[in-house]
Amino acid sequence: MEAVVFIFSLIDCCVLIFLAVYFIITLSDLECDYINARSCCSKLNKWVLPELIGHTAVTVLMLISLHWFILLLNLPVATWNIYRFIMVPSGNLGVFDPTEIHNRGQLKAHMKEAMIKLGFHLLCFFIYLYSMILALIND
């Protein structure tokens, strides 16, 4: 059973790594003026909810399977994703708003957040891989 939990976590983590790289590439395209703010934000806002659901699913799965260290590792990022999704100001189109992305350094902040998430998901990938191998050996 533990191996199945970690296989699902590995697959989910790979998807989240892909999304973090996609966010970085799309934001850097906006920064270099290869795409406009409206198309960039519409592309990114499409993937905010799937990212939130994927990360929250892994966190809940770790809670159910009683893997406390991994739960405590994932909980702050899941909480941040939920907070960011809930606290979108009224009138904005989503987490990434084309009218405000160039104001107050939001582009740099979004880029920094995507880089931190990429590093976090890479760390989690290797932790899940190690845990899956350990679970397979113990079974």
N, C-alpha and C positions, 0 to 999 in steps of 0.2 A: 504493500500500500504506500509506503514512504517513497519508493522509487517512482510511482505514478505521480505523486505530488510534485516531486522534483522535476520529472519530465515535463509536466505541464508548466511548471515555473520556468524551466529553460526555454520552452517554446515562447511563452509570454515575454520573457526577458529579451529574446532575439527580436521579437516584434517591437518592443519598446526601444531597443538599440537602433533598429531601423528608423523608427519615428524620430528619435533624437537626432540622428544624422540627417534625416529629411528636413527637420526644423532648422538645423544649422545651415544646410545648403540653401534653403529657401530664404532665410534671413540674410545670409551673405549675398545672395543675388539681389535682394532689396537694397542692401548697403552699397553695392556696386552699381546700382541703377540699371540692372538687367531686366527687372520686372518692376511694375508699379506697385504702390502700396495696397491698392484695392485687390488686385489679383493675389498678391502675397498673403494678405490677411484672410482672404476667402479660402485659400488653399490650407492655411494653417488651422483656421477655426474648424475646418472639417474634421481634423484629427485630434482635437482637444478632448472631446468626449470619449472616443475609443481609448485614448491614452489613460484617461481617468478610470474608466471601467477596467482596463487591463491591469493597472497597478493596484487598484482596490481589490480586484479578484484575487491576486496573489497574496495580498495582505490578509484578507479574510481566510484564504486557504491555509496560510501559516498559523492563523489563530485556531482554526478547526483542528489542524493536525498537531497542534501544541509544540511548534518549533519557535520557542520564545525569542532566541537571539535574532533569528531572521525576521520575526515579527517586529521586534524593537528596531531593527535596521530599516525596515520598510515603512513603519508607521509615520515618521516625520515627513517623508516624501509624499505618501498618500494623503496625509493631512494637508500638506501644502497644495497639492493638486486640487483637492476638494475646496479649500479656502479660495484659491485663485478662480475656480469655476463659479463659486457662489458670489464672490465679491465683485463681479463685473458691474460697473456703473450702468445705471439705466441710460439708454440712448446709445450705448456702444453696441457694435455688431457682434461682439464676442470678446474673448480674452485678448485677441489681437485686433485692434481697431485701426482702420486705415487713416482716420483723421488724427489720431494721437500717437501713432507709432514713431513718428519723427520728433515728437515733443518730449522734453525733459529726459532725454537719454533712454527712452523706453526700448529703442532698438538694441542698444548695447546691453540693457538689462535682460531682454529676452534672449539675446545671443549668449550671455553669461549663464543664464538659467539652463539653456539647452546644452551647453558644454558641461555644466555640473551634472545634469541628468545623464548625459552620455557616460561620464566617468562613473557615476553611481551604478548605472545599469551594467557596465562592464565588470565592475567589482561584484555585483550580484550574480552575474553570469558565472563567474568562476566559483563563487560560493555555492551556487546551485549545482554546478557540475561536480564539484568535490563531494557535496552532500549526496548527490544521486549515485556516484560511484561507491561511496561508503555504504549507502542503503542497499545497493545491489550486492556488494560483497557480504554484508551481514545477513542477507536473506538466503 
